[in-house]
């Protein structure tokens, strides 16, 4: 019986964590938060992070640029994100990012 209670609590916690992560990573919420933050403030905050964290953030940004570049190459964009995909392609063209995890 105790294991049933613990299992129920664990599932409940897992469900809440899963919902929380799902909500956190929804693009709409991320975009909404980014609209509130001035780029200079975010850049300053990231530049003060531990160097390893900076490397992880840079790796994420480069993967995102690579994704948009691929979308540009495949024509999978419209007027709302064409400039983003085109600029990402210009940045990534002919370069393969390889940031080591240190």
N, C-alpha and C positions, 0 to 999 in steps of 0.2 A: 503494500500500500504506500509506503513512504517513497518507493521508487516511482510510483505513478504521480505523486505530488511533485517530486523533483523533476520528472520528465515534463510534466505540464508546465511547471515554472520555466524550465529551460526552453521549451518550445515557444512559450509566450515571450521570453526575452529574445530569442532568435527571431521570432516574427517581428517584434518591435525594431530590432536592429536592422533587419532586412527592409522594413518599411522606411526607416530613417535613412538608410543608405540610398534607397531608391529615390526618395524625395530630395536628398542632398545632391545627387548626381543628375537630376533632371535638368536638361539644358535650359529650360525656361527660368528656373530658379538661379542657375549660375549666371545667366545673362542679366537677370534682374539685379543680382548683387554686383556684377561688374559695372553696371550703369551707375551705381551709387559711389563707386570708388574712383578717385582721380588716378589716372595712370602713374603719375609721379609718386603718389603715396604708395601704391602697390609695388612699384619698382624699388622704392626705398626700403620697404618692408622686406622684400625678397633679398635685396642686396645685403641685409643684416642677418639673414639666415645662416645657419651652419653651412659650410662649403659643400658638404655632401648633399644637403637638402637643395642647395642651389643647382647642383649637378642633376639631381632628380627632376627638379622643376624644368630645367633647360631641356632635358631628354624628353619630357612630356610635350613641351612646346614644339620641339623639332619633329616629334611624331605627328603632332597635329598639323604642322606645316606640310609634312610629307603626305598626310591624308588629303588635305585640300589640294595639293599639287596633283595627286593622282585623280582627284575628282575633276580637275581642270583638264587633264589629258584625256579623260574618258568622256568629257562633255557633260558631266553630271552636276550641273549648276544652273542657276537662272540669274536674272538681273539682281536679285537680293544678295547673292553671295559671289557674283562673278568676279568682282574686284579682289575679294579675299583669296579666291582660288587662283586667280591669275598672278597676284603678287606672291603667294606661297610657291607657285610653280617657278617664278623668277628667282626666288631665294633658293629653292631646292635644286633647280635644274643642274644636272651633272654632278651633284654632290651627294655623297652618302654619309649622313651624320653618324658618328660613332663616338659617343661619350662614354668613357669608362666609369664604372661605379667604384668609387674610392672610399 
